[in-house]
């Protein structure tokens, strides 16, 4: 039960974190106005930290899925 709740929480966090990212251009983000960004190269510290947090939450999300799959396999 705890891993199911953790999966829901991590899924919500992943959605929020992905939506917080800036559009890099050349994709669907241009269609919705993401192409109107400054031409300053590089990324700020906040963007790099957001990338790191997103990766960590994504790995935890993936780990919850694996653990839930293993628990379902052993319970059946």
PAZA-901850 format. One record per atom (N, C-alpha, C): residue number from 1; residue in three letters; atom name; x, y, z. Coordinates in pm, 1 decimal. Each point is the difference from the previous one (the first is absolute). Layout:
+-----+-----+------+----------+----------+----------+
|   n | res | atom |       px |       py |       pz |
+-----+-----+------+----------+----------+----------+
| NUM | ALA |   CA |        X |        Y |        Z |
...
+-----+-----+------+----------+----------+----------+
***
This chain:
+-----+-----+------+----------+----------+----------+
|   n | res | atom |       px |       py |       pz |
+-----+-----+------+----------+----------+----------+
|   1 | UNK |    N |     82.9 |   -119.5 |      0.0 |
|   1 | UNK |   CA |    -82.9 |    119.5 |      0.0 |
|   1 | UNK |    C |     87.2 |    125.6 |      0.0 |
|   2 | UNK |    N |    110.3 |     -3.4 |     72.7 |
|   2 | UNK |   CA |     87.0 |    116.5 |      8.7 |
|   2 | UNK |    C |     65.0 |     35.2 |   -131.8 |
|   3 | UNK |    N |     36.0 |   -103.9 |    -78.4 |
|   3 | UNK |   CA |     62.7 |     26.4 |   -129.3 |
|   3 | UNK |    C |   -100.7 |     54.7 |    -99.6 |
|   4 | UNK |    N |   -126.4 |    -37.3 |     14.0 |
|   4 | UNK |   CA |   -103.1 |     54.6 |    -88.4 |
|   4 | UNK |    C |    -17.7 |    149.8 |     24.3 |
|   5 | UNK |    N |     -1.0 |     37.9 |    126.3 |
|   5 | UNK |   CA |    -11.4 |    142.0 |     33.9 |
|   5 | UNK |    C |    123.5 |     74.9 |    -47.7 |
|   6 | UNK |    N |    117.8 |    -59.4 |     19.7 |
|   6 | UNK |   CA |    124.1 |     63.9 |    -46.3 |
|   6 | UNK |    C |     -1.8 |     17.3 |   -150.9 |
|   7 | UNK |    N |    -53.6 |    -98.1 |    -72.6 |
|   7 | UNK |   CA |     -7.4 |     10.3 |   -145.7 |
|   7 | UNK |    C |    -91.5 |    114.0 |    -42.2 |
|   8 | UNK |    N |   -110.9 |     17.5 |     69.3 |
|   8 | UNK |   CA |    -91.2 |    110.5 |    -30.9 |
|   8 | UNK |    C |     67.5 |    134.0 |     26.9 |
|   9 | UNK |    N |     69.6 |      9.7 |    112.3 |
|   9 | UNK |   CA |     69.1 |    124.9 |     35.1 |
|   9 | UNK |    C |    109.8 |     30.5 |   -102.0 |
|  10 | UNK |    N |     82.3 |   -100.3 |    -33.5 |
|  10 | UNK |   CA |    108.0 |     22.2 |    -96.0 |
|  10 | UNK |    C |    -54.0 |     30.5 |   -139.2 |
|  11 | UNK |    N |   -113.9 |    -57.5 |    -36.1 |
|  11 | UNK |   CA |    -60.1 |     30.3 |   -129.9 |
|  11 | UNK |    C |    -44.1 |    145.7 |     -6.1 |
|  12 | UNK |    N |    -61.8 |     47.5 |    106.6 |
|  12 | UNK |   CA |    -39.7 |    140.6 |      5.7 |
|  12 | UNK |    C |    119.1 |     93.2 |     -3.9 |
|  13 | UNK |    N |    105.0 |    -35.2 |     74.7 |
|  13 | UNK |   CA |    121.7 |     81.9 |     -2.0 |
|  13 | UNK |    C |     63.3 |      2.7 |   -138.4 |
|  14 | UNK |    N |      1.6 |   -115.3 |    -66.9 |
|  14 | UNK |   CA |     58.0 |     -5.2 |   -134.3 |
|  14 | UNK |    C |    -76.0 |     91.2 |    -95.8 |
|  15 | UNK |    N |   -131.3 |     -1.8 |      7.6 |
|  15 | UNK |   CA |    -78.6 |     87.5 |    -87.1 |
|  15 | UNK |    C |     33.7 |    146.6 |     25.2 |
|  16 | UNK |    N |      4.7 |     37.8 |    127.6 |
|  16 | UNK |   CA |     30.5 |    138.9 |     32.7 |
|  16 | UNK |    C |    140.5 |     39.6 |    -43.8 |
|  17 | UNK |    N |     97.2 |    -86.5 |     24.8 |
|  17 | UNK |   CA |    137.8 |     31.7 |    -34.7 |
|  17 | UNK |    C |     19.7 |     10.6 |   -150.7 |
|  18 | UNK |    N |    -62.1 |    -89.3 |    -75.6 |
|  18 | UNK |   CA |     13.9 |      5.1 |   -145.6 |
|  18 | UNK |    C |    -66.0 |    126.1 |    -53.9 |
|  19 | UNK |    N |   -113.2 |     38.2 |     55.1 |
|  19 | UNK |   CA |    -67.3 |    120.4 |    -46.7 |
|  19 | UNK |    C |     76.1 |    127.1 |     36.0 |
|  20 | UNK |    N |     83.7 |     -5.6 |    102.8 |
|  20 | UNK |   CA |     78.0 |    116.3 |     39.3 |
|  20 | UNK |    C |    119.4 |     24.7 |    -91.0 |
|  21 | UNK |    N |     41.4 |   -100.4 |    -78.0 |
|  21 | UNK |   CA |    115.3 |     16.2 |    -87.6 |
|  21 | UNK |    C |    -29.2 |     96.7 |   -113.8 |
|  22 | UNK |    N |    102.2 |     68.9 |    -42.8 |
|  22 | UNK |   CA |    -11.0 |     86.9 |   -116.3 |
|  22 | UNK |    C |      0.8 |    -84.6 |   -125.8 |
|  23 | UNK |    N |    -69.2 |     47.0 |   -101.8 |
|  23 | UNK |   CA |      5.6 |    -66.8 |   -128.9 |
|  23 | UNK |    C |    133.5 |     27.2 |    -66.4 |
|  24 | UNK |    N |     63.0 |   -102.3 |    -54.1 |
|  24 | UNK |   CA |    130.5 |     17.2 |    -64.1 |
|  24 | UNK |    C |    -13.1 |     35.8 |   -147.4 |
|  25 | UNK |    N |   -120.0 |     -5.8 |    -54.6 |
|  25 | UNK |   CA |    -20.9 |     34.6 |   -140.2 |
|  25 | UNK |    C |      4.2 |   -122.6 |    -88.7 |
|  26 | UNK |    N |    -67.5 |     10.7 |   -113.2 |
|  26 | UNK |   CA |      1.7 |   -108.4 |    -95.9 |
|  26 | UNK |    C |    -96.9 |   -112.2 |     30.5 |
|  27 | UNK |    N |    -84.3 |     17.5 |     98.4 |
|  27 | UNK |   CA |    -93.9 |   -105.4 |     35.0 |
|  27 | UNK |    C |   -140.6 |     54.3 |     14.6 |
|  28 | UNK |    N |    -79.3 |    -70.2 |     75.1 |
|  28 | UNK |   CA |   -137.6 |     42.2 |     20.6 |
|  28 | UNK |    C |     -9.5 |    128.4 |     81.2 |
|  29 | UNK |    N |    103.8 |     32.2 |     77.3 |
|  29 | UNK |   CA |     -4.9 |    121.6 |     79.7 |
|  29 | UNK |    C |     -4.5 |    124.5 |    -88.1 |
|  30 | UNK |    N |     57.1 |     -7.0 |   -121.1 |
|  30 | UNK |   CA |     -8.1 |    113.6 |    -92.4 |
|  30 | UNK |    C |   -143.5 |     26.3 |    -42.7 |
|  31 | UNK |    N |    -77.5 |   -104.8 |    -11.6 |
|  31 | UNK |   CA |   -138.2 |     14.1 |    -44.7 |
|  31 | UNK |    C |    -82.5 |     80.3 |     99.8 |
|  32 | UNK |    N |     34.0 |    -10.6 |    127.7 |
|  32 | UNK |   CA |    -76.7 |     67.0 |    104.0 |
|  32 | UNK |    C |     70.5 |    123.6 |     54.9 |
|  33 | UNK |    N |     91.9 |     58.3 |    -75.0 |
|  33 | UNK |   CA |     65.0 |    122.9 |     42.5 |
|  33 | UNK |    C |    131.7 |    -19.4 |     70.0 |
|  34 | UNK |    N |     52.8 |   -120.2 |      6.3 |
|  34 | UNK |   CA |    127.3 |    -23.6 |     67.4 |
|  34 | UNK |    C |    118.7 |     49.5 |    -79.3 |
|  35 | UNK |    N |    -18.8 |     30.5 |   -128.5 |
|  35 | UNK |   CA |    110.5 |     45.6 |    -82.7 |
|  35 | UNK |    C |     36.7 |    144.5 |     23.2 |
|  36 | UNK |    N |    -78.3 |     71.3 |     78.6 |
|  36 | UNK |   CA |     26.0 |    140.9 |     25.9 |
|  36 | UNK |    C |     83.8 |     13.8 |    126.5 |
|  37 | UNK |    N |    124.7 |    -41.3 |     -9.8 |
|  37 | UNK |   CA |     89.1 |      7.8 |    114.6 |
|  37 | UNK |    C |    122.9 |     81.7 |    -38.9 |
|  38 | UNK |    N |     75.3 |     42.2 |     97.6 |
|  38 | UNK |   CA |    117.8 |     79.4 |    -29.4 |
|  38 | UNK |    C |    107.3 |    -87.0 |    -63.4 |
|  39 | UNK |    N |     88.2 |     63.2 |    -72.6 |
|  39 | UNK |   CA |    103.3 |    -74.9 |    -71.2 |
|  39 | UNK |    C |    128.8 |    -11.1 |     80.3 |
|  40 | UNK |    N |     -9.1 |     15.1 |    130.0 |
|  40 | UNK |   CA |    117.1 |    -11.3 |     86.0 |
|  40 | UNK |    C |     37.8 |   -147.1 |     10.1 |
|  41 | UNK |    N |    124.0 |    -30.5 |    -29.4 |
|  41 | UNK |   CA |     44.5 |   -139.3 |      4.9 |
|  41 | UNK |    C |     19.8 |    -47.7 |    141.7 |
|  42 | UNK |    N |      2.0 |   -130.9 |     16.3 |
|  42 | UNK |   CA |     22.9 |    -58.3 |    131.9 |
|  42 | UNK |    C |   -125.4 |     -2.9 |     83.0 |
|  43 | UNK |    N |     12.8 |    -59.9 |    116.9 |
|  43 | UNK |   CA |   -115.2 |     -8.2 |     89.2 |
|  43 | UNK |    C |     39.0 |     52.7 |    136.8 |
|  44 | UNK |    N |    -97.1 |     52.0 |     69.2 |
|  44 | UNK |   CA |     26.2 |     57.5 |    131.0 |
|  44 | UNK |    C |     13.1 |   -110.6 |    104.9 |
|  45 | UNK |    N |     40.9 |     40.5 |    116.4 |
|  45 | UNK |   CA |     16.0 |    -95.2 |    110.7 |
|  45 | UNK |    C |   -135.2 |    -59.8 |     36.4 |
|  46 | UNK |    N |   -105.0 |     80.9 |     -3.4 |
|  46 | UNK |   CA |   -133.4 |    -50.2 |     34.1 |
|  46 | UNK |    C |    -44.4 |   -107.1 |    -99.2 |
|  47 | UNK |    N |     28.4 |     19.5 |   -128.0 |
|  47 | UNK |   CA |    -38.0 |    -98.8 |   -100.2 |
|  47 | UNK |    C |     78.0 |   -129.6 |     17.5 |
|  48 | UNK |    N |    128.2 |     12.7 |     30.3 |
|  48 | UNK |   CA |     80.2 |   -121.6 |     23.6 |
|  48 | UNK |    C |    -48.5 |    -75.2 |    122.5 |
|  49 | UNK |    N |    -34.2 |     73.8 |    106.3 |
|  49 | UNK |   CA |    -52.4 |    -65.3 |    119.8 |
|  49 | UNK |    C |   -135.2 |    -65.0 |    -28.0 |
|  50 | UNK |    N |    -82.1 |     66.0 |    -81.6 |
|  50 | UNK |   CA |   -128.5 |    -58.4 |    -37.9 |
|  50 | UNK |    C |     21.0 |   -128.1 |    -79.7 |
|  51 | UNK |    N |    100.6 |     -0.6 |    -87.1 |
|  51 | UNK |   CA |     33.1 |   -121.6 |    -75.0 |
|  51 | UNK |    C |     40.5 |   -112.5 |     94.4 |
|  52 | UNK |    N |     83.4 |     32.1 |     96.9 |
|  52 | UNK |   CA |     47.2 |   -101.6 |     95.3 |
|  52 | UNK |    C |   -115.4 |    -55.4 |     83.8 |
|  53 | UNK |    N |    -85.3 |     88.7 |     47.0 |
|  53 | UNK |   CA |   -114.3 |    -43.9 |     80.9 |
|  53 | UNK |    C |    -92.3 |    -87.9 |    -83.0 |
|  54 | UNK |    N |    -21.4 |     38.4 |   -126.1 |
|  54 | UNK |   CA |    -86.0 |    -79.1 |    -88.1 |
|  54 | UNK |    C |     57.3 |   -139.0 |    -22.3 |
|  55 | UNK |    N |    130.8 |    -10.1 |    -17.3 |
|  55 | UNK |   CA |     64.0 |   -130.5 |    -19.2 |
|  55 | UNK |    C |    -14.2 |    -86.4 |    124.4 |
|  56 | UNK |    N |     21.4 |     58.2 |    116.8 |
|  56 | UNK |   CA |    -10.8 |    -76.2 |    124.6 |
|  56 | UNK |    C |   -143.4 |    -48.6 |     21.3 |
|  57 | UNK |    N |    -98.2 |     88.2 |    -21.5 |
|  57 | UNK |   CA |   -139.5 |    -39.5 |     17.1 |
|  57 | UNK |    C |    -37.6 |   -105.4 |   -103.7 |
|  58 | UNK |    N |     52.9 |     12.4 |   -121.9 |
|  58 | UNK |   CA |    -26.4 |   -100.4 |   -102.7 |
|  58 | UNK |    C |     56.1 |   -135.9 |     36.9 |
|  59 | UNK |    N |    119.3 |     -1.7 |     57.1 |
|  59 | UNK |   CA |     58.4 |   -127.6 |     43.9 |
|  59 | UNK |    C |    -79.2 |    -61.3 |    115.1 |
|  60 | UNK |    N |    -46.2 |     83.3 |     93.0 |
|  60 | UNK |   CA |    -82.6 |    -50.9 |    110.0 |
|  60 | UNK |    C |   -133.6 |    -51.8 |    -51.6 |
|  61 | UNK |    N |    -56.9 |     69.0 |    -97.9 |
|  61 | UNK |   CA |   -125.3 |    -43.7 |    -62.9 |
|  61 | UNK |    C |     18.0 |   -136.9 |    -65.4 |
|  62 | UNK |    N |    110.7 |    -14.3 |    -72.6 |
|  62 | UNK |   CA |     30.2 |   -126.9 |    -66.5 |
|  62 | UNK |    C |     22.0 |   -111.4 |    102.8 |
|  63 | UNK |    N |     70.5 |     31.3 |    109.1 |
|  63 | UNK |   CA |     24.7 |    -99.7 |    104.9 |
|  63 | UNK |    C |   -131.4 |    -44.7 |     64.4 |
|  64 | UNK |    N |    -93.3 |     92.8 |     20.4 |
|  64 | UNK |   CA |   -130.5 |    -37.0 |     56.6 |
|  64 | UNK |    C |    -75.1 |    -95.0 |    -92.9 |
|  65 | UNK |    N |      9.5 |     24.8 |   -130.4 |
|  65 | UNK |   CA |    -67.3 |    -88.0 |    -96.3 |
|  65 | UNK |    C |     59.6 |   -140.3 |      6.2 |
|  66 | UNK |    N |    132.9 |     -8.4 |      6.8 |
|  66 | UNK |   CA |     65.7 |   -131.1 |      6.5 |
|  66 | UNK |    C |    -38.7 |    -73.0 |    127.8 |
|  67 | UNK |    N |      1.9 |     70.2 |    112.7 |
|  67 | UNK |   CA |    -34.3 |    -63.1 |    128.2 |
|  67 | UNK |    C |   -145.3 |    -46.6 |     -1.3 |
|  68 | UNK |    N |    -90.4 |     82.0 |    -51.8 |
|  68 | UNK |   CA |   -140.5 |    -40.1 |     -6.9 |
|  68 | UNK |    C |    -18.0 |   -121.0 |    -91.0 |
|  69 | UNK |    N |     72.1 |     -4.6 |   -110.6 |
|  69 | UNK |   CA |     -9.0 |   -116.0 |    -90.2 |
|  69 | UNK |    C |     49.5 |   -126.3 |     69.1 |
|  70 | UNK |    N |    109.2 |     11.0 |     72.8 |
|  70 | UNK |   CA |     52.8 |   -116.5 |     72.1 |
|  70 | UNK |    C |    -95.1 |    -45.2 |    111.0 |
|  71 | UNK |    N |    -59.9 |     96.5 |     70.1 |
|  71 | UNK |   CA |    -95.5 |    -35.3 |    105.0 |
|  71 | UNK |    C |   -124.5 |    -67.1 |    -57.2 |
|  72 | UNK |    N |    -45.8 |     48.8 |   -114.1 |
|  72 | UNK |   CA |   -118.0 |    -61.8 |    -63.3 |
|  72 | UNK |    C |     33.9 |   -140.8 |    -50.0 |
|  73 | UNK |    N |    122.6 |    -18.5 |    -46.2 |
|  73 | UNK |   CA |     39.9 |   -132.2 |    -49.6 |
|  73 | UNK |    C |      9.1 |   -101.2 |    113.2 |
|  74 | UNK |    N |     52.9 |     42.2 |    114.6 |
|  74 | UNK |   CA |     15.8 |    -92.7 |    111.5 |
|  74 | UNK |    C |   -131.8 |    -26.7 |     71.6 |
|  75 | UNK |    N |    -94.0 |     94.2 |     -5.0 |
|  75 | UNK |   CA |   -129.4 |    -17.9 |     67.6 |
|  75 | UNK |    C |    -95.4 |    -87.8 |    -79.4 |
|  76 | UNK |    N |     23.7 |    -17.5 |   -127.3 |
|  76 | UNK |   CA |    -94.2 |    -80.5 |    -79.7 |
|  76 | UNK |    C |     47.5 |   -141.1 |    -20.6 |
+-----+-----+------+----------+----------+----------+
***
